Amino acid sequence: MFHARHLDGTYTYTVNQDVVFKTILANEGGGNDSNTGRFTASVAGVYMFTLQY
């Protein structure tokens, strides 16, 4: 399980830019690297990510 928030400020992103979340609420399994913003699943499979904007 991974749950994060990015609430403070206004952001402009470029194409293919990684989003590094400032507040990590849950990172069960350690799949998220908080330095790079990259998430690496420990088990191959199909994953669903949702975003609320």
C-alpha positions as CSV (number, residue, x, y, z in Angstrom):
1,M,0.0,0.0,0.0
2,F,1.2,3.5,-0.9
3,H,-0.5,6.7,0.1
4,A,0.9,10.2,-0.3
5,R,-0.1,13.9,-0.4
6,H,1.3,16.8,-2.3
7,L,-0.7,19.7,-0.9
8,D,1.5,22.8,-0.5
9,G,2.0,25.3,-3.3
10,T,1.3,25.4,-7.0
11,Y,3.3,23.2,-9.3
12,T,4.2,23.2,-13.0
13,Y,5.6,19.9,-14.3
14,T,7.4,19.1,-17.6
15,V,6.8,16.0,-19.8
16,N,8.2,12.8,-18.2
17,Q,9.1,14.6,-14.9
18,D,8.9,12.5,-11.8
19,V,6.6,13.8,-9.0
20,V,8.2,13.6,-5.6
21,F,5.6,13.6,-2.9
22,K,6.4,15.7,0.1
23,T,4.2,13.8,2.6
24,I,4.2,10.0,2.6
25,L,1.4,8.6,4.7
26,A,2.0,4.9,4.0
27,N,4.7,3.1,2.1
28,E,4.1,-0.5,3.0
29,G,6.7,-2.7,1.4
30,G,9.0,0.2,0.8
31,G,8.2,0.5,-2.9
32,N,8.4,4.3,-3.0
33,D,11.8,6.1,-3.1
34,S,11.1,9.4,-1.4
35,N,14.3,10.9,-2.9
36,T,13.5,10.2,-6.5
37,G,9.7,9.8,-6.5
38,R,10.0,6.5,-8.2
39,F,7.8,3.6,-7.2
40,T,9.2,0.1,-7.8
41,A,6.8,-2.9,-7.2
42,S,8.4,-5.8,-5.4
43,V,6.2,-8.3,-7.2
44,A,5.5,-8.3,-11.0
45,G,1.8,-7.8,-11.8
46,V,-0.9,-5.4,-12.8
47,Y,-1.2,-2.4,-10.4
48,M,-3.8,0.4,-10.2
49,F,-2.9,3.9,-9.2
50,T,-5.5,6.6,-8.6
51,L,-5.1,10.3,-8.4
52,Q,-7.4,12.9,-7.0
53,Y,-6.9,16.4,-8.4
